[in-house]
Amino acid sequence: MIVRDVSLVNFGFSPELSKAIEAKKIAEQEAKQAEFTVKKASPDAPAQINRDLIAS
């Protein structure tokens, strides 16, 4: 006998695994948002530091 295909139906993850998957996805999105924020701020950062130093 040779099995060529398998179909799984009506299966689910445990609540703990589902929460862990959701937490991982949230963490990935937050990391992407932080990376975007850093990239967006980077060009202005040296100028802001200079303004802060001059104002001191």
PLY file of the C-alpha trace (Angstrom):
ply
format ascii 1.0
element vertex 56
property float x
property float y
property float z
element edge 55
property int vertex1
property int vertex2
end_header
0.00 0.00 0.00
1.27 3.45 -0.94
-0.23 6.56 0.65
-0.24 9.42 -1.84
-2.34 11.99 -0.04
-3.60 12.73 3.45
-6.36 15.13 4.38
-6.83 16.37 7.94
-10.18 17.80 8.96
-11.67 19.00 12.22
-8.44 19.51 14.08
-7.50 22.33 16.39
-4.71 23.62 18.53
-4.73 23.73 22.28
-5.68 27.11 23.78
-2.11 27.51 25.04
-0.64 26.97 21.58
-3.16 29.32 20.00
-2.24 32.03 22.54
1.47 31.46 21.91
0.97 31.77 18.14
-1.03 34.95 18.59
1.58 36.40 20.97
4.33 35.64 18.46
2.43 37.36 15.66
1.82 40.41 17.85
5.51 40.53 18.82
6.53 40.34 15.16
4.19 43.19 14.24
5.48 45.31 17.14
9.07 44.64 16.04
8.23 45.70 12.48
6.55 48.86 13.79
9.59 49.68 15.93
11.91 49.10 12.96
9.78 51.41 10.83
9.81 54.07 13.54
13.61 53.89 13.81
14.07 54.10 10.05
11.67 57.02 9.87
13.43 58.89 12.68
17.00 58.13 11.61
17.42 60.95 9.06
16.22 63.54 11.57
18.12 62.18 14.58
21.52 63.90 13.96
19.83 67.24 13.32
17.76 66.92 16.49
20.85 66.04 18.54
22.63 69.11 17.14
19.65 71.34 17.99
19.54 69.90 21.51
23.28 70.51 21.98
23.03 74.09 20.71
20.05 74.78 22.98
21.93 73.52 26.06
0 1
1 2
2 3
3 4
4 5
5 6
6 7
7 8
8 9
9 10
10 11
11 12
12 13
13 14
14 15
15 16
16 17
17 18
18 19
19 20
20 21
21 22
22 23
23 24
24 25
25 26
26 27
27 28
28 29
29 30
30 31
31 32
32 33
33 34
34 35
35 36
36 37
37 38
38 39
39 40
40 41
41 42
42 43
43 44
44 45
45 46
46 47
47 48
48 49
49 50
50 51
51 52
52 53
53 54
54 55
